[in-house]
């Protein structure tokens, strides 16, 4: 089992924790991580692109000139695709880009990215995120104590008292907090530092194993 130090909010070591090898100690599968991130990014696309076909463009009901005798190519509507201001043939239409990935692949991807964060020493475990009051200044002190100056993802257990910490950090750039149940591959991969509370690390080992 991977053993990590546990810190308090002042970045002082207060103990150690053994992480589940089934979740934090597997060989990272890069293809699974790539597929999961791609799936999440695809589902975030709005898909509201739209062009008008010749039937949707206003006007063009009248034949512009007679069929024969003009020397020109025959035309039936000034809204045909070859005309300026005409409709678009095979243009984009609104659609959803979301698709599903097999549950086993999604689970493998999450365990892979968590293991990779441990392997790269990008994982920190703290004993608790409990704060006495809602103060962004105090949370900034926590960030500075750990020297977190890039994208940081905090993971908590839903049973913990983390509300004050959440309200203190939500206005800070590059800081995100999620529960174990909401943990996903994209958020972990996008973070430079993964910070788990002791309870969250234990629960993740139980839930995702």
Order of alpha helices (4+ residues) and beta strands (2+ residues): beta-beta-alpha-alpha-alpha-beta-alpha-beta-alpha-beta-alpha-beta-alpha
